[in-house]
């Protein structure tokens, strides 16, 4: 099979997503259990996973529903929590330019932190493949299927086990992301981006609706861009060694 064929790219995307799927399994199970313990019905819990498909927002929405919050508050809060996806979309936009809505709409719906972390590395690899969007699709389908299965397991477990949210299993997701991000920090701007974004996010951890994460991301990206642009300008101004001045 051609290593860059649509089918090959699809299955490669699904396979390369397995490490983050492993990290997401406890997260999905805990959501299902937590939603059931919060008083949501089986249909509502599955509906959140099938239609919303955004872990952090689902946890927030389930908590707000349990507290009796209004629909406007729930929508606004989950919107703020998911604003980081605008940054992901802006990053992937150049790679998906020219693709039809038939591709853009499902890939946009399935975009998650995990899938982004996997596919952005594939898009950045310069190997002449014209089917990288199939890789993106494979990763997305694998992640979506896993999330639905884990939600079902969580729903069943939630009716049998109480207090699963206190077990600390979601730490697996944190470890997984650390393993993904650290190898990508190959330059000073990227290192500073991660350090500044992390530092600002921790400093603003008490801001409502996890908005400190978004602010930290924007500040980190801004610092990295300034440093990168400054380095580029210096390299243009400085003549090459041996060149006439």
ChimeraX commands (.cxc) that place a marker at each C-alpha (Angstrom):
marker #1 position 0.00,0.00,0.00 radius 0.5
marker #1 position 1.24,3.49,-0.87 radius 0.5
marker #1 position 2.48,5.05,2.38 radius 0.5
marker #1 position 0.82,8.33,1.38 radius 0.5
marker #1 position -2.45,6.94,0.08 radius 0.5
marker #1 position -5.72,8.07,1.64 radius 0.5
marker #1 position -6.26,4.73,3.38 radius 0.5
marker #1 position -2.69,4.58,4.68 radius 0.5
marker #1 position -2.86,8.12,6.03 radius 0.5
marker #1 position -6.23,7.43,7.68 radius 0.5
marker #1 position -4.99,4.36,9.55 radius 0.5
marker #1 position -1.70,6.07,10.44 radius 0.5
marker #1 position -3.66,8.91,11.99 radius 0.5
marker #1 position -5.76,6.49,14.01 radius 0.5
marker #1 position -2.70,4.51,15.11 radius 0.5
marker #1 position -0.67,7.58,16.11 radius 0.5
marker #1 position -3.58,8.78,18.25 radius 0.5
marker #1 position -3.53,5.67,20.45 radius 0.5
marker #1 position -1.16,7.19,23.08 radius 0.5
marker #1 position -3.47,10.15,23.69 radius 0.5
marker #1 position -6.50,7.85,23.58 radius 0.5
marker #1 position -4.98,5.90,26.47 radius 0.5
marker #1 position -4.64,9.15,28.39 radius 0.5
marker #1 position -8.22,10.16,27.58 radius 0.5
marker #1 position -9.83,6.88,28.66 radius 0.5
marker #1 position -10.01,7.71,32.40 radius 0.5
marker #1 position -11.20,11.24,31.54 radius 0.5
marker #1 position -14.10,9.92,29.45 radius 0.5
marker #1 position -15.11,7.31,32.01 radius 0.5
marker #1 position -15.07,9.87,34.80 radius 0.5
marker #1 position -17.28,12.20,32.76 radius 0.5
marker #1 position -19.90,9.51,32.24 radius 0.5
marker #1 position -19.90,8.61,35.92 radius 0.5
marker #1 position -19.87,12.23,37.10 radius 0.5
marker #1 position -22.74,13.22,34.82 radius 0.5
marker #1 position -24.88,10.35,36.08 radius 0.5
marker #1 position -24.08,11.16,39.70 radius 0.5
marker #1 position -24.93,14.82,38.99 radius 0.5
marker #1 position -28.44,13.79,38.03 radius 0.5
marker #1 position -28.25,13.83,34.21 radius 0.5
marker #1 position -30.14,11.15,32.34 radius 0.5
marker #1 position -28.46,8.53,30.18 radius 0.5
marker #1 position -29.76,10.30,27.05 radius 0.5
marker #1 position -28.47,13.70,28.20 radius 0.5
marker #1 position -25.07,12.29,29.14 radius 0.5
marker #1 position -24.64,10.52,25.81 radius 0.5
marker #1 position -25.98,13.56,23.99 radius 0.5
marker #1 position -23.24,15.73,25.46 radius 0.5
marker #1 position -20.57,13.32,24.24 radius 0.5
marker #1 position -22.14,12.79,20.82 radius 0.5
marker #1 position -23.03,16.40,20.04 radius 0.5
marker #1 position -20.73,18.59,22.14 radius 0.5
marker #1 position -17.66,16.31,22.13 radius 0.5
marker #1 position -15.47,18.56,24.25 radius 0.5
marker #1 position -14.29,17.08,27.52 radius 0.5
marker #1 position -13.74,20.25,29.54 radius 0.5
marker #1 position -16.98,21.82,28.35 radius 0.5
marker #1 position -18.91,18.65,29.10 radius 0.5
marker #1 position -17.64,18.58,32.68 radius 0.5
marker #1 position -18.54,22.25,33.11 radius 0.5
marker #1 position -21.96,21.83,31.50 radius 0.5
marker #1 position -22.80,18.79,33.63 radius 0.5
marker #1 position -21.84,20.69,36.78 radius 0.5
marker #1 position -23.91,23.73,35.81 radius 0.5
marker #1 position -26.93,21.59,34.97 radius 0.5
marker #1 position -26.66,19.92,38.36 radius 0.5
marker #1 position -26.62,23.39,39.97 radius 0.5
marker #1 position -29.74,24.41,38.06 radius 0.5
marker #1 position -28.03,27.05,35.91 radius 0.5
marker #1 position -29.93,28.55,32.99 radius 0.5
marker #1 position -29.29,27.60,29.38 radius 0.5
marker #1 position -27.74,31.01,28.57 radius 0.5
marker #1 position -25.20,30.65,31.38 radius 0.5
marker #1 position -24.32,27.12,30.28 radius 0.5
marker #1 position -23.83,28.12,26.63 radius 0.5
marker #1 position -21.75,31.20,27.48 radius 0.5
marker #1 position -19.56,29.33,29.95 radius 0.5
marker #1 position -18.83,26.44,27.60 radius 0.5
marker #1 position -18.14,28.96,24.83 radius 0.5
marker #1 position -15.46,30.63,26.94 radius 0.5
marker #1 position -13.94,27.29,27.92 radius 0.5
marker #1 position -13.68,26.26,24.27 radius 0.5
marker #1 position -12.22,29.52,22.94 radius 0.5
marker #1 position -8.81,27.85,22.80 radius 0.5
marker #1 position -10.06,25.95,19.76 radius 0.5
marker #1 position -9.90,29.21,17.82 radius 0.5
marker #1 position -6.13,29.13,18.32 radius 0.5
marker #1 position -6.00,25.52,17.13 radius 0.5
marker #1 position -8.05,26.40,14.05 radius 0.5
marker #1 position -5.83,29.35,13.19 radius 0.5
marker #1 position -2.79,27.07,13.42 radius 0.5
marker #1 position -4.31,24.40,11.15 radius 0.5
marker #1 position -5.91,26.85,8.72 radius 0.5
marker #1 position -2.94,27.15,6.33 radius 0.5
marker #1 position -2.73,23.37,5.99 radius 0.5
marker #1 position -6.42,23.02,5.19 radius 0.5
marker #1 position -6.77,25.94,2.80 radius 0.5
marker #1 position -8.51,24.92,-0.39 radius 0.5
marker #1 position -10.38,22.03,1.21 radius 0.5
marker #1 position -14.14,21.93,0.66 radius 0.5
marker #1 position -16.75,22.40,3.38 radius 0.5
marker #1 position -17.36,18.66,3.14 radius 0.5
marker #1 position -13.95,18.26,4.77 radius 0.5
marker #1 position -13.75,21.39,6.90 radius 0.5
marker #1 position -17.02,20.95,8.76 radius 0.5
marker #1 position -16.45,17.44,10.17 radius 0.5
marker #1 position -12.78,18.14,10.94 radius 0.5
marker #1 position -13.80,21.32,12.76 radius 0.5
marker #1 position -16.44,19.47,14.77 radius 0.5
marker #1 position -14.02,16.70,15.73 radius 0.5
marker #1 position -11.17,19.06,16.66 radius 0.5
marker #1 position -9.93,18.37,20.18 radius 0.5
marker #1 position -6.79,19.08,22.17 radius 0.5
marker #1 position -5.59,15.52,21.61 radius 0.5
marker #1 position -6.24,15.38,17.88 radius 0.5
marker #1 position -4.62,18.78,17.36 radius 0.5
marker #1 position -1.49,17.69,19.21 radius 0.5
marker #1 position -1.20,14.64,16.94 radius 0.5
marker #1 position -2.12,16.06,13.52 radius 0.5
marker #1 position -0.20,19.33,13.70 radius 0.5
marker #1 position 3.02,17.30,13.72 radius 0.5
marker #1 position 1.89,15.39,10.63 radius 0.5
marker #1 position 0.96,18.55,8.73 radius 0.5
marker #1 position 4.34,20.10,9.52 radius 0.5
marker #1 position 6.21,17.09,8.11 radius 0.5
marker #1 position 7.36,17.89,4.57 radius 0.5
marker #1 position 7.14,14.59,2.70 radius 0.5
marker #1 position 5.03,15.50,-0.30 radius 0.5
marker #1 position 1.85,13.75,0.86 radius 0.5
marker #1 position -1.36,15.20,-0.57 radius 0.5
marker #1 position -3.55,13.15,1.80 radius 0.5
marker #1 position -2.63,14.55,5.19 radius 0.5
marker #1 position -6.25,15.53,5.73 radius 0.5
marker #1 position -7.04,11.79,5.71 radius 0.5
marker #1 position -4.54,11.40,8.54 radius 0.5
marker #1 position -6.44,14.16,10.34 radius 0.5
marker #1 position -9.70,12.30,9.72 radius 0.5
marker #1 position -8.29,9.03,11.05 radius 0.5
marker #1 position -7.15,10.69,14.24 radius 0.5
marker #1 position -10.50,12.42,14.67 radius 0.5
marker #1 position -12.60,9.30,14.14 radius 0.5
marker #1 position -10.43,7.28,16.54 radius 0.5
marker #1 position -10.70,9.93,19.24 radius 0.5
marker #1 position -14.44,10.37,18.78 radius 0.5
marker #1 position -15.14,6.63,18.86 radius 0.5
marker #1 position -13.06,6.21,22.01 radius 0.5
marker #1 position -14.85,9.07,23.76 radius 0.5
marker #1 position -18.28,7.58,23.09 radius 0.5
marker #1 position -17.19,4.16,24.35 radius 0.5
marker #1 position -15.68,5.64,27.50 radius 0.5
marker #1 position -18.82,7.65,28.15 radius 0.5
marker #1 position -20.88,4.46,27.98 radius 0.5
marker #1 position -18.50,2.74,30.41 radius 0.5
marker #1 position -18.71,5.74,32.71 radius 0.5
marker #1 position -22.51,5.72,32.61 radius 0.5
marker #1 position -22.55,2.06,33.65 radius 0.5
marker #1 position -19.87,2.60,36.28 radius 0.5
marker #1 position -21.59,5.72,37.57 radius 0.5
marker #1 position -24.60,3.73,38.59 radius 0.5
marker #1 position -22.41,1.24,40.47 radius 0.5
marker #1 position -19.52,3.26,41.87 radius 0.5
marker #1 position -19.75,6.54,43.72 radius 0.5
marker #1 position -17.00,9.11,43.97 radius 0.5
marker #1 position -15.06,8.08,40.85 radius 0.5
marker #1 position -14.24,11.74,40.21 radius 0.5
marker #1 position -12.17,11.70,43.40 radius 0.5
marker #1 position -9.89,8.88,42.26 radius 0.5
marker #1 position -7.53,11.22,40.38 radius 0.5
marker #1 position -7.55,9.14,37.19 radius 0.5
marker #1 position -7.69,12.27,35.00 radius 0.5
marker #1 position -4.00,12.84,35.80 radius 0.5
marker #1 position -3.27,10.35,32.99 radius 0.5
marker #1 position -4.33,13.06,30.52 radius 0.5
marker #1 position -1.86,15.55,32.00 radius 0.5
marker #1 position 1.03,13.09,31.73 radius 0.5
marker #1 position 0.07,12.27,28.14 radius 0.5
marker #1 position 0.09,15.91,27.08 radius 0.5
marker #1 position 3.44,16.52,28.74 radius 0.5
marker #1 position 4.85,13.64,26.71 radius 0.5
marker #1 position 3.42,15.13,23.51 radius 0.5
marker #1 position 4.41,18.75,24.03 radius 0.5
marker #1 position 7.96,18.45,25.37 radius 0.5
marker #1 position 9.47,16.86,22.21 radius 0.5
marker #1 position 8.00,19.74,20.16 radius 0.5
marker #1 position 9.95,22.40,22.09 radius 0.5
marker #1 position 12.88,22.50,19.68 radius 0.5
marker #1 position 13.64,26.23,19.65 radius 0.5
marker #1 position 13.90,29.11,22.10 radius 0.5
marker #1 position 10.64,30.78,20.96 radius 0.5
marker #1 position 8.73,27.52,21.47 radius 0.5
marker #1 position 10.29,26.93,24.89 radius 0.5
marker #1 position 9.43,30.47,25.99 radius 0.5
marker #1 position 5.92,30.07,24.60 radius 0.5
marker #1 position 5.35,26.99,26.75 radius 0.5
marker #1 position 6.97,28.47,29.87 radius 0.5
marker #1 position 5.15,31.82,29.65 radius 0.5
marker #1 position 1.80,30.24,28.76 radius 0.5
marker #1 position 2.11,27.79,31.64 radius 0.5
marker #1 position 3.23,30.44,34.10 radius 0.5
marker #1 position 0.46,32.89,33.23 radius 0.5
marker #1 position -2.16,30.11,33.30 radius 0.5
marker #1 position -1.06,29.07,36.79 radius 0.5
marker #1 position -1.00,32.69,37.98 radius 0.5
marker #1 position -4.54,33.21,36.64 radius 0.5
marker #1 position -5.85,29.81,37.71 radius 0.5
marker #1 position -8.57,31.41,39.85 radius 0.5
marker #1 position -10.12,33.30,36.95 radius 0.5
marker #1 position -13.65,32.15,36.13 radius 0.5
marker #1 position -14.47,29.59,33.43 radius 0.5
marker #1 position -10.81,28.64,32.97 radius 0.5
marker #1 position -10.30,31.91,31.08 radius 0.5
marker #1 position -6.79,32.11,32.51 radius 0.5
marker #1 position -5.81,29.26,30.18 radius 0.5
marker #1 position -6.84,31.28,27.14 radius 0.5
marker #1 position -5.03,34.40,28.37 radius 0.5
marker #1 position -1.92,32.36,29.09 radius 0.5
marker #1 position -2.01,30.82,25.62 radius 0.5
marker #1 position -2.36,34.22,23.92 radius 0.5
marker #1 position 0.44,35.78,25.98 radius 0.5
marker #1 position 2.74,32.81,25.35 radius 0.5
marker #1 position 2.09,32.91,21.60 radius 0.5
marker #1 position 2.63,36.67,21.55 radius 0.5
marker #1 position 5.99,36.40,23.31 radius 0.5
marker #1 position 7.11,33.64,20.96 radius 0.5
marker #1 position 6.07,35.63,17.88 radius 0.5
marker #1 position 7.92,38.73,19.06 radius 0.5
marker #1 position 11.07,36.74,19.71 radius 0.5
marker #1 position 10.81,34.88,16.42 radius 0.5
marker #1 position 10.20,38.07,14.42 radius 0.5
marker #1 position 13.08,39.78,16.18 radius 0.5
marker #1 position 15.42,36.93,15.30 radius 0.5
marker #1 position 14.29,37.00,11.68 radius 0.5
marker #1 position 14.90,40.74,11.39 radius 0.5
marker #1 position 18.38,40.43,12.89 radius 0.5
marker #1 position 19.28,37.65,10.47 radius 0.5
marker #1 position 18.20,39.85,7.53 radius 0.5
marker #1 position 20.18,42.86,8.73 radius 0.5
marker #1 position 23.36,40.95,9.51 radius 0.5
marker #1 position 25.39,40.20,6.34 radius 0.5
marker #1 position 26.58,36.66,5.86 radius 0.5
marker #1 position 30.19,35.92,6.75 radius 0.5
marker #1 position 32.46,36.62,3.83 radius 0.5
marker #1 position 29.89,38.78,2.08 radius 0.5
marker #1 position 30.91,42.31,1.07 radius 0.5
marker #1 position 29.71,44.95,3.54 radius 0.5
marker link #1:1,2 radius 0.2
marker link #1:2,3 radius 0.2
marker link #1:3,4 radius 0.2
marker link #1:4,5 radius 0.2
marker link #1:5,6 radius 0.2
marker link #1:6,7 radius 0.2
marker link #1:7,8 radius 0.2
marker link #1:8,9 radius 0.2
marker link #1:9,10 radius 0.2
marker link #1:10,11 radius 0.2
marker link #1:11,12 radius 0.2
marker link #1:12,13 radius 0.2
marker link #1:13,14 radius 0.2
marker link #1:14,15 radius 0.2
marker link #1:15,16 radius 0.2
marker link #1:16,17 radius 0.2
marker link #1:17,18 radius 0.2
marker link #1:18,19 radius 0.2
marker link #1:19,20 radius 0.2
marker link #1:20,21 radius 0.2
marker link #1:21,22 radius 0.2
marker link #1:22,23 radius 0.2
marker link #1:23,24 radius 0.2
marker link #1:24,25 radius 0.2
marker link #1:25,26 radius 0.2
marker link #1:26,27 radius 0.2
marker link #1:27,28 radius 0.2
marker link #1:28,29 radius 0.2
marker link #1:29,30 radius 0.2
marker link #1:30,31 radius 0.2
marker link #1:31,32 radius 0.2
marker link #1:32,33 radius 0.2
marker link #1:33,34 radius 0.2
marker link #1:34,35 radius 0.2
marker link #1:35,36 radius 0.2
marker link #1:36,37 radius 0.2
marker link #1:37,38 radius 0.2
marker link #1:38,39 radius 0.2
marker link #1:39,40 radius 0.2
marker link #1:40,41 radius 0.2
marker link #1:41,42 radius 0.2
marker link #1:42,43 radius 0.2
marker link #1:43,44 radius 0.2
marker link #1:44,45 radius 0.2
marker link #1:45,46 radius 0.2
marker link #1:46,47 radius 0.2
marker link #1:47,48 radius 0.2
marker link #1:48,49 radius 0.2
marker link #1:49,50 radius 0.2
marker link #1:50,51 radius 0.2
marker link #1:51,52 radius 0.2
marker link #1:52,53 radius 0.2
marker link #1:53,54 radius 0.2
marker link #1:54,55 radius 0.2
marker link #1:55,56 radius 0.2
marker link #1:56,57 radius 0.2
marker link #1:57,58 radius 0.2
marker link #1:58,59 radius 0.2
marker link #1:59,60 radius 0.2
marker link #1:60,61 radius 0.2
marker link #1:61,62 radius 0.2
marker link #1:62,63 radius 0.2
marker link #1:63,64 radius 0.2
marker link #1:64,65 radius 0.2
marker link #1:65,66 radius 0.2
marker link #1:66,67 radius 0.2
marker link #1:67,68 radius 0.2
marker link #1:68,69 radius 0.2
marker link #1:69,70 radius 0.2
marker link #1:70,71 radius 0.2
marker link #1:71,72 radius 0.2
marker link #1:72,73 radius 0.2
marker link #1:73,74 radius 0.2
marker link #1:74,75 radius 0.2
marker link #1:75,76 radius 0.2
marker link #1:76,77 radius 0.2
marker link #1:77,78 radius 0.2
marker link #1:78,79 radius 0.2
marker link #1:79,80 radius 0.2
marker link #1:80,81 radius 0.2
marker link #1:81,82 radius 0.2
marker link #1:82,83 radius 0.2
marker link #1:83,84 radius 0.2
marker link #1:84,85 radius 0.2
marker link #1:85,86 radius 0.2
marker link #1:86,87 radius 0.2
marker link #1:87,88 radius 0.2
marker link #1:88,89 radius 0.2
marker link #1:89,90 radius 0.2
marker link #1:90,91 radius 0.2
marker link #1:91,92 radius 0.2
marker link #1:92,93 radius 0.2
marker link #1:93,94 radius 0.2
marker link #1:94,95 radius 0.2
marker link #1:95,96 radius 0.2
marker link #1:96,97 radius 0.2
marker link #1:97,98 radius 0.2
marker link #1:98,99 radius 0.2
marker link #1:99,100 radius 0.2
marker link #1:100,101 radius 0.2
marker link #1:101,102 radius 0.2
marker link #1:102,103 radius 0.2
marker link #1:103,104 radius 0.2
marker link #1:104,105 radius 0.2
marker link #1:105,106 radius 0.2
marker link #1:106,107 radius 0.2
marker link #1:107,108 radius 0.2
marker link #1:108,109 radius 0.2
marker link #1:109,110 radius 0.2
marker link #1:110,111 radius 0.2
marker link #1:111,112 radius 0.2
marker link #1:112,113 radius 0.2
marker link #1:113,114 radius 0.2
marker link #1:114,115 radius 0.2
marker link #1:115,116 radius 0.2
marker link #1:116,117 radius 0.2
marker link #1:117,118 radius 0.2
marker link #1:118,119 radius 0.2
marker link #1:119,120 radius 0.2
marker link #1:120,121 radius 0.2
marker link #1:121,122 radius 0.2
marker link #1:122,123 radius 0.2
marker link #1:123,124 radius 0.2
marker link #1:124,125 radius 0.2
marker link #1:125,126 radius 0.2
marker link #1:126,127 radius 0.2
marker link #1:127,128 radius 0.2
marker link #1:128,129 radius 0.2
marker link #1:129,130 radius 0.2
marker link #1:130,131 radius 0.2
marker link #1:131,132 radius 0.2
marker link #1:132,133 radius 0.2
marker link #1:133,134 radius 0.2
marker link #1:134,135 radius 0.2
marker link #1:135,136 radius 0.2
marker link #1:136,137 radius 0.2
marker link #1:137,138 radius 0.2
marker link #1:138,139 radius 0.2
marker link #1:139,140 radius 0.2
marker link #1:140,141 radius 0.2
marker link #1:141,142 radius 0.2
marker link #1:142,143 radius 0.2
marker link #1:143,144 radius 0.2
marker link #1:144,145 radius 0.2
marker link #1:145,146 radius 0.2
marker link #1:146,147 radius 0.2
marker link #1:147,148 radius 0.2
marker link #1:148,149 radius 0.2
marker link #1:149,150 radius 0.2
marker link #1:150,151 radius 0.2
marker link #1:151,152 radius 0.2
marker link #1:152,153 radius 0.2
marker link #1:153,154 radius 0.2
marker link #1:154,155 radius 0.2
marker link #1:155,156 radius 0.2
marker link #1:156,157 radius 0.2
marker link #1:157,158 radius 0.2
marker link #1:158,159 radius 0.2
marker link #1:159,160 radius 0.2
marker link #1:160,161 radius 0.2
marker link #1:161,162 radius 0.2
marker link #1:162,163 radius 0.2
marker link #1:163,164 radius 0.2
marker link #1:164,165 radius 0.2
marker link #1:165,166 radius 0.2
marker link #1:166,167 radius 0.2
marker link #1:167,168 radius 0.2
marker link #1:168,169 radius 0.2
marker link #1:169,170 radius 0.2
marker link #1:170,171 radius 0.2
marker link #1:171,172 radius 0.2
marker link #1:172,173 radius 0.2
marker link #1:173,174 radius 0.2
marker link #1:174,175 radius 0.2
marker link #1:175,176 radius 0.2
marker link #1:176,177 radius 0.2
marker link #1:177,178 radius 0.2
marker link #1:178,179 radius 0.2
marker link #1:179,180 radius 0.2
marker link #1:180,181 radius 0.2
marker link #1:181,182 radius 0.2
marker link #1:182,183 radius 0.2
marker link #1:183,184 radius 0.2
marker link #1:184,185 radius 0.2
marker link #1:185,186 radius 0.2
marker link #1:186,187 radius 0.2
marker link #1:187,188 radius 0.2
marker link #1:188,189 radius 0.2
marker link #1:189,190 radius 0.2
marker link #1:190,191 radius 0.2
marker link #1:191,192 radius 0.2
marker link #1:192,193 radius 0.2
marker link #1:193,194 radius 0.2
marker link #1:194,195 radius 0.2
marker link #1:195,196 radius 0.2
marker link #1:196,197 radius 0.2
marker link #1:197,198 radius 0.2
marker link #1:198,199 radius 0.2
marker link #1:199,200 radius 0.2
marker link #1:200,201 radius 0.2
marker link #1:201,202 radius 0.2
marker link #1:202,203 radius 0.2
marker link #1:203,204 radius 0.2
marker link #1:204,205 radius 0.2
marker link #1:205,206 radius 0.2
marker link #1:206,207 radius 0.2
marker link #1:207,208 radius 0.2
marker link #1:208,209 radius 0.2
marker link #1:209,210 radius 0.2
marker link #1:210,211 radius 0.2
marker link #1:211,212 radius 0.2
marker link #1:212,213 radius 0.2
marker link #1:213,214 radius 0.2
marker link #1:214,215 radius 0.2
marker link #1:215,216 radius 0.2
marker link #1:216,217 radius 0.2
marker link #1:217,218 radius 0.2
marker link #1:218,219 radius 0.2
marker link #1:219,220 radius 0.2
marker link #1:220,221 radius 0.2
marker link #1:221,222 radius 0.2
marker link #1:222,223 radius 0.2
marker link #1:223,224 radius 0.2
marker link #1:224,225 radius 0.2
marker link #1:225,226 radius 0.2
marker link #1:226,227 radius 0.2
marker link #1:227,228 radius 0.2
marker link #1:228,229 radius 0.2
marker link #1:229,230 radius 0.2
marker link #1:230,231 radius 0.2
marker link #1:231,232 radius 0.2
marker link #1:232,233 radius 0.2
marker link #1:233,234 radius 0.2
marker link #1:234,235 radius 0.2
marker link #1:235,236 radius 0.2
marker link #1:236,237 radius 0.2
marker link #1:237,238 radius 0.2
marker link #1:238,239 radius 0.2
marker link #1:239,240 radius 0.2
marker link #1:240,241 radius 0.2
marker link #1:241,242 radius 0.2
marker link #1:242,243 radius 0.2
marker link #1:243,244 radius 0.2
marker link #1:244,245 radius 0.2
view
